[in-house]
Amino acid sequence: MAKAFDQTLPEQPTYTSIKPTRITYNTQAGTTQIIALARENKFHEAIFQGAAATFQTDWFHGLKEGSRRAYSDAIRRFIDWVNETGYESTDINRYDCLKAYEAHCMNQQSQKRSPLECLTTVMNKALASPGLTNEDFSYLKTLLRVSKPSKSENVQPYTLTDWFNLPWLRSVLGEQKYLQLESPSRLFLSFRVTIAETLLHLLDVRSEWQEHPITTFEEPACGKNWFRKWNYKILRRFGSFDSAGQPRDAWTELLWLDLVRPSDRKSIKTLLSQSCIESLVSGPWVCGQRIRSWARSPTIFHPDYQHVYSPLEERLMAWLVACEAVQPTDILKLKTTDYALEFNQSGRLIAMECCYYKGRASSTRQPAILMASDCWTKAQYRYFTGLPVSSPVFQFNVMSEKAMPDIREGFAQQGDISFLWRIWELPSVKRRIDAALRRAGASSIFLDAALALTQGSEPVGIFAKTPESNIGAYRETVARSLPQHIFSLTHVKTTAVHAGSDRYRDSDLINHHSHTSATEKHAYLTDANKDFVNRAGRVTRLVLNDLQNVVYRPSVSAMAAAVNDLELSTRVVEATGSEDIRVHSLDQSIERIQNDDIILVPDTVEQALLFIHTIAEAEARLPQMLAVRPDWVERTLLIRVEWMTRNLARMRSAAEAQKQYADLKPHLPNLFDYLLETVE
């Protein structure tokens, strides 16, 4: 009966493991790459199956296309290396394959970073796959434990100091200011205050503009030269000029700088001084000549930027965020909800803190708390007040690489970066930044160095139009070369980390930077970090100074007095043949010398030889004895050697002894070896 009942039940489903033999993926160029093992090897097969399992996980499919392609390329290169070199993993060396591949890449192919960084990530994700056998799981787990990626050596940091590494700036800034660029803390504080005040200045002007927006302008209806109508319209409405045609306020000053072409500013200023602002049209007549196109495409006062921030304002804000040592790749992802604001009872801001998700570390990071009294906190808070709730902080790509524009005086290249340099040249902005620098106790080194770049040669973008269009030829040809690109978020972030080296402690539980304490210790506290080098050597220099000037202070006057006392008590006498003599030891202290009434020195060749040999031995062994017995050298040896030298000058047998010493020296004993065996 039971047997018949069992026959009515369906058979239990069985799990069949499907092991792929190849992996395919598409490259950025659209071609298809195939990953497959050329020979059977159970250890290499375990790595291949682990990669195949990872490529099917939700984690892998949630990555961006570029990241998925990078991980696939890493696995393909490893499998290709195994196939091409014929590397075999046996029971003896089964855990060496990944480190052998790393050695090949870094030693023979001169790769700067370990290829195991991507490989171990893929293998770690594979451990959670249920398709792995127990044997493969155990092998991969042990393989990952013994295959840690090697630390990259000679990592080249990107800091603001490196960006300003232009030797010709020394002659423009002067020696004292140029050397300040070597200090990350000075340069960073100067940069942070300068950027914050610049952003605050733009936000102040924006607040006035948003009180009276222009909503009737239709850009498409005006064609490609729409800014000609827009510029004179906004300048006539909001511009305020005095009788000499000069802007009366900061708003008009910025309008003038943004809307009027530099080549036509003198003519327009003449027109405004002769008549009122209402006489300004898109093509005015000045001194019998018509100005056809005095307007320029605006950078700040663009009709599209009336209610949203311009690319320049967003870039300034991104630089301030990078000053908090936030990972540059995560700055674009920030939202207003990533910031917590603390107010007092009257609604005044007290502090602000950022808490963001770092994608590379798969964890949250909390930079240091920003106090409301700092100008960079005020600038960021003002920026946030102009954004909707729960909106992204940035709309434009603030990580985009910007070529260095032509910022030379008298050149009118357009763009937000060149416009930023023109803002810094405004006297009102300079006064505002100088006042903020004084309040923060910072120097003006960043602004001075940035404005000094206006005295450089043409940028590489203009030089590239010549036949010798490469950066090497540019730097060798022009007299005052400029950086190829404007400094990036990485420059700012690394400078921020270097500037905070004095606050780093290896055992700190809280690290406000975007990396771990171990990463900071090995990658940032290096010789390239000038602040770390100076601060790390400060304790050593203080200790050495204390030892040299306080603890151990040789007294020349005391030694000279002791030698004089010895000399006054010494009598050089002729040899009498008597054996009633008294031997004085070389290690006799200064104090004991005072107990003797008189010291008799026989004027013989033997005594002169003893003095000459002792002086020669002391000169030869002085550096070694200073290292182990400095106090004895000062109190005994130097005094005795000086006393012997003076006695030799009074001995008639010294000349004969000096002639014999050259022949006898190899047979004479070493006098101070026993002293070098112990340390005071």
Sequence and secondary structure as in RCSB ss.txt:
>XXXX:A:sequence
MAKAFDQTLPEQPTYTSIKPTRITYNTQAGTTQIIALARENKFHEAIFQGAAATFQTDWFHGLKEGSRRAYSDAI
RRFIDWVNETGYESTDINRYDCLKAYEAHCMNQQSQKRSPLECLTTVMNKALASPGLTNEDFSYLKTLLRVSKPS
KSENVQPYTLTDWFNLPWLRSVLGEQKYLQLESPSRLFLSFRVTIAETLLHLLDVRSEWQEHPITTFEEPACGKN
WFRKWNYKILRRFGSFDSAGQPRDAWTELLWLDLVRPSDRKSIKTLLSQSCIESLVSGPWVCGQRIRSWARSPTI
FHPDYQHVYSPLEERLMAWLVACEAVQPTDILKLKTTDYALEFNQSGRLIAMECCYYKGRASSTRQPAILMASDC
WTKAQYRYFTGLPVSSPVFQFNVMSEKAMPDIREGFAQQGDISFLWRIWELPSVKRRIDAALRRAGASSIFLDAA
LALTQGSEPVGIFAKTPESNIGAYRETVARSLPQHIFSLTHVKTTAVHAGSDRYRDSDLINHHSHTSATEKHAYL
TDANKDFVNRAGRVTRLVLNDLQNVVYRPSVSAMAAAVNDLELSTRVVEATGSEDIRVHSLDQSIERIQNDDIIL
VPDTVEQALLFIHTIAEAEARLPQMLAVRPDWVERTLLIRVEWMTRNLARMRSAAEAQKQYADLKPHLPNLFDYL
LETVE
>XXXX:A:secstr
 HHHHHHHS           S EEEE TTS EEEE  SS  HHHHHHHHHHHHHTTSHHHHTS HHHHHHHHHHH
HHHHHHHHHHT    TTTTT HHHHHHHIIIIIS  SS THHHHHHHHHHHTT TTS HHHHHHHHHHHHH    
  SS     HHHHT  TTHHHHH HHHHHHTT HHHHHHHHHHHHHHHHHHHHHHHHHHHHS      SGGG TT
HHHHHHHHHHHHH  B TTS B SHHHHHHHHHHB GGGHHHHHHHHHHS GGG  SS EETTEE S  B   SS
S GGGSSS  HHHHHHHHHHHHTTT  HHHHTT BGGGEEEEE TTS EEEEEE EEETTTTEEE    EETTSH
HHHHHHHHHHTS TT BS SS TTS  B     TT    SHHHHHHHHHTSHHHHHHHHHHHHHHT  SHHHHHH
HHGGGS   HHHHTTSSS SHHHHHHHSSS   SB   HHHHHHHHHHHTGGG  TT S   SSS HHHIIIIIS
STT HHHHHHHHHHHHHHHHHIIIII    HHHHHHHHHHHHHTEEEE            TT  HHHHTT S EE
EE  HHHHHHHHHHHHHHHHHHHHHHHH HHHIIIIIHHHHHHHHHHHHH TTHHHHHHHHHHHGGGS  SSTTG
GGS  
